Amino acid sequence: MYTVDLHAHTRFFHGRRALGDRFDPLGARLLARAAGRRGLEGVATTNHDYYTPLDPPGGAQTIPGIEITTDQGHVLVVGPDPPSATKPGALSPAEAVALAHDRDCAAIVAHPFRNSSVRELEEVPFDAIEVNGKHPRSRPLVEELAAERDLPLVGGSDAHYPFEVGRAYTVVEADRFTPEAVVDAIRDGRVSARVADSPLDRLLRRAYRVIHRHKHVIDAIERPTPGVGTPPGED
C-alpha cells in the first residue's frame, strides 16, 4: 500500500513558460521533499497543459502527469506517458480522456465543483473523480457524484506551493509503486481519497476560506453592474 498526492504543481505562477522551465527542476525538488516529509511515497507533477520529465533525487517519487484545460474544465492525466503539451481549451473532455487512454494514463475529473462542468458528462469514460485539497468541504458532493458514476475517489492537494503538498492524497493498493501500477489501481478501484487533518492543515483551510471570501467581495465590487455603462451581452 502506498500514498501519493495526485495533483501538484512545480510552480506557484502560471504563464511565462521560459521562466517556468528554469524554475521547474527546483520546484519538483521542493515538492518531492515536502511530500517525503509528509510521509508520502509519491507526488504527481500535474502542471497546467504541459509535462516535463523531472525525477529529483531525495524525497518522494515523482509520478508523471499533466492537468489538461479542456473546453469545459480540467482533467488530470496521470501515468507513464502523459502528453508533453496541450493547448488550453482546444480539447473536449472526451478528447482529453481518449488522449490519456491512448498513452496508458488514467483520466481524472479535477475539482469537479470548481470552474468546471466536466462532471455533467455522463458518457465520458473517466477513471476517477478527485477530492481536491483546496476545498475538502465539497467531499460529500464529490462522493455522491462518484457513487452515481460508479467511479473511485482519489485525492490531490492541488498544491502550487510546497507546503500545500499532501493536504489531500490517495491511498493506492498495489504490490509495487510505479506509474503503471498507479494507473492499474485507479482503473481497478484499488484507491481511496484521504484529507489531511493536522493543525497546520486546518489552519491552511481557514486561511484559504478568508482569502477566497475577500476575493469574491473584491470581484463583486469591481464587476460592472448589468445595464450601467455596460454594452449588452458584456455584463
C-alpha positions as a printed Julia matrix, in Angstrom:
235×3 Matrix{Float64}:
   0.0    0.0     0.0
   1.3    3.43   -0.97
   0.29   7.06   -0.54
   0.56   9.63   -3.33
  -0.61  13.19   -3.92
  -2.06  13.0    -7.44
  -2.38  16.75   -8.11
   0.53  19.14   -7.56
   2.31  21.88   -9.47
   6.01  22.68   -9.62
   5.44  26.44   -9.63
   3.14  28.95   -7.98
   2.68  31.07  -11.11
   1.08  30.46  -14.5
   2.31  31.52  -17.92
   5.86  32.78  -18.54
   6.88  29.37  -19.85
  10.57  30.18  -20.35
  10.92  31.31  -16.73
   8.92  28.34  -15.55
  11.07  25.84  -17.41
  14.08  27.12  -15.49
  12.21  27.04  -12.17
  10.53  23.64  -12.57
  13.52  21.45  -11.56
  13.77  23.36   -8.28
  10.0   23.25   -7.84
   9.99  19.48   -8.36
  12.71  19.01   -5.76
  10.77  21.09   -3.25
   7.56  19.15   -3.95
   9.3   15.78   -3.57
  10.94  16.78   -0.31
   7.73  18.23    1.1
   5.83  15.08    0.13
   8.52  12.93    1.74
   8.31  14.92    4.96
   4.54  14.35    4.88
   5.21  10.61    4.78
   4.01  10.19    1.2
   5.69   7.79   -1.19
   4.85   9.83   -4.27
   3.62  13.1    -5.76
   2.33  13.64   -9.29
   3.6   16.7   -11.16
   0.47  17.88  -12.96
   1.34  21.26  -14.4
  -1.2   23.15  -16.49
  -1.1   21.92  -20.1
   2.48  20.67  -20.16
   4.6   17.86  -18.82
   8.36  17.94  -18.31
  10.13  14.76  -17.13
  11.5   15.52  -13.67
  12.85  12.99  -11.22
  14.67  14.87   -8.46
  16.82  12.94   -6.01
  15.6   12.72   -2.44
  12.11  12.88   -1.02
   9.06  11.21   -2.55
   8.99   9.68   -6.01
   7.54  11.9    -8.74
   4.78  10.47  -10.94
   4.33  11.89  -14.47
   1.2   13.88  -15.14
  -0.46  16.9   -16.71
  -3.57  18.95  -15.94
  -5.35  19.47  -19.26
  -7.5   22.57  -19.63
 -10.42  21.34  -21.74
 -13.23  23.48  -23.11
 -15.35  22.52  -20.08
 -12.89  22.28  -17.22
  -9.77  20.49  -16.06
  -8.83  16.85  -16.48
  -5.89  15.27  -14.66
  -3.89  12.8   -16.73
  -1.52  10.64  -14.68
   0.6    7.71  -15.82
   3.79   6.6   -17.54
   3.45   8.67  -20.72
   1.34  11.85  -20.45
   1.29  14.24  -23.4
   4.14  16.76  -23.36
   1.83  19.71  -24.05
  -1.77  20.59  -24.83
  -3.34  23.86  -25.96
  -5.64  25.3   -23.27
  -9.28  24.94  -24.3
  -8.52  23.1   -27.52
  -9.67  19.64  -26.39
 -13.06  18.49  -25.21
 -13.16  16.34  -22.07
 -13.84  13.29  -24.24
 -10.79  14.06  -26.37
  -8.63  14.55  -23.27
  -9.75  11.19  -21.88
  -9.12   9.46  -25.2
  -5.64  11.01  -25.31
  -4.94   9.8   -21.78
  -6.06   6.27  -22.55
  -4.07   6.17  -25.79
  -0.97   6.91  -23.71
  -1.76   4.33  -21.0
  -2.65   7.01  -18.45
  -5.58   7.47  -16.09
  -8.02  10.34  -16.67
  -9.41  12.01  -13.55
 -12.09  14.69  -13.11
 -10.25  17.51  -11.34
 -12.04  19.67   -8.72
 -15.48  18.8   -10.19
 -17.33  21.59   -8.38
 -14.92  24.45   -9.12
 -14.85  26.19  -12.51
 -15.93  23.04  -14.3
 -18.89  21.39  -16.0
 -16.93  18.21  -16.73
 -18.92  16.43  -14.01
 -22.07  16.73  -16.14
 -20.68  14.47  -18.89
 -22.03  11.04  -18.1
 -20.89   9.46  -21.36
 -17.18  10.28  -21.0
 -15.21   7.26  -19.64
 -13.29   8.89  -16.79
 -11.29   6.62  -14.49
 -11.78   8.51  -11.2
 -13.02  11.71   -9.56
 -10.88  13.93   -7.37
 -11.35  15.09   -3.81
  -9.46  18.37   -4.09
  -7.38  19.65   -1.19
  -8.32  23.29   -1.78
 -11.94  22.72   -0.8
 -12.41  19.4     1.04
 -15.8   20.54    2.35
 -17.18  19.64   -1.09
 -16.34  15.99   -0.42
 -19.95  14.88    0.23
 -20.94  16.22   -3.19
 -17.93  14.54   -4.8
 -18.74  11.24   -3.08
 -22.33  11.42   -4.33
 -21.12  12.13   -7.86
 -18.64   9.24   -7.73
 -21.34   6.87   -6.49
 -23.66   7.92   -9.31
 -20.93   7.26  -11.89
 -19.55   4.16  -10.15
 -16.07   5.7   -10.13
 -13.37   5.61   -7.44
 -12.26   8.66   -5.49
  -8.68   9.89   -5.49
  -7.14  12.74   -3.53
  -4.88  15.56   -4.65
  -3.71  18.7    -2.9
  -3.72  20.98   -5.97
  -0.55  22.4    -4.41
   1.12  25.39   -6.02
   3.41  25.9    -3.01
   5.4   23.03   -1.46
   3.84  23.46    1.99
   0.44  22.62    0.46
   1.5   19.13   -0.63
  -0.41  16.28    0.97
  -3.41  18.21    2.25
  -5.35  15.64    0.2
  -3.82  12.44   -1.12
  -4.56   8.96   -2.45
  -4.03   5.57   -0.85
  -3.03   3.09   -3.58
  -3.32  -0.64   -3.03
  -0.52  -2.15   -5.1
   2.4   -4.53   -4.77
   4.81  -2.04   -6.33
   4.92   1.71   -6.78
   5.29   2.65  -10.43
   3.24   4.93  -12.71
   1.84   1.83  -14.4
   0.82   0.3   -11.07
  -0.88   3.54  -10.01
  -2.89   3.6   -13.26
  -3.92  -0.03  -12.82
  -5.0    0.59   -9.23
  -7.11   3.6   -10.24
  -8.83   1.68  -13.02
  -9.45  -1.3   -10.72
 -10.83   0.88   -7.93
  -8.0   -0.04   -5.56
  -7.64   3.58   -4.43
  -9.21   5.83   -1.82
  -9.06   9.53   -1.04
  -7.76  11.0     2.2
  -7.86  14.56    3.53
  -5.14  15.54    6.0
  -6.37  16.99    9.28
  -3.3   18.17   11.14
  -3.35  21.55   12.94
  -1.38  23.02   10.01
  -3.94  21.7     7.51
  -6.85  23.11    9.5
  -5.06  26.47    9.74
  -4.42  26.48    6.0
  -8.07  25.72    5.23
  -9.25  28.57    7.45
  -6.76  30.96    5.84
  -7.84  30.0     2.33
 -11.51  30.47    3.18
 -10.75  34.01    4.35
  -8.7   34.73    1.21
 -11.43  33.43   -1.08
 -14.15  35.38    0.73
 -12.16  38.59    0.27
 -11.53  37.73   -3.38
 -15.24  37.23   -4.02
 -16.05  40.57   -2.36
 -13.42  42.38   -4.47
 -14.69  40.68   -7.63
 -18.25  41.77   -6.82
 -17.16  45.37   -6.23
 -15.1   45.53   -9.43
 -17.68  43.76  -11.62
 -19.82  46.32  -13.5
 -23.49  46.45  -12.6
 -25.54  44.99  -15.51
 -27.04  47.71  -17.66
 -24.97  50.5   -16.14
 -22.32  51.62  -18.63
 -22.01  48.09  -19.95
 -22.76  47.18  -23.56
 -25.41  44.49  -23.97
 -24.03  40.96  -23.63
 -20.82  42.06  -21.85
 -22.01  42.07  -18.22
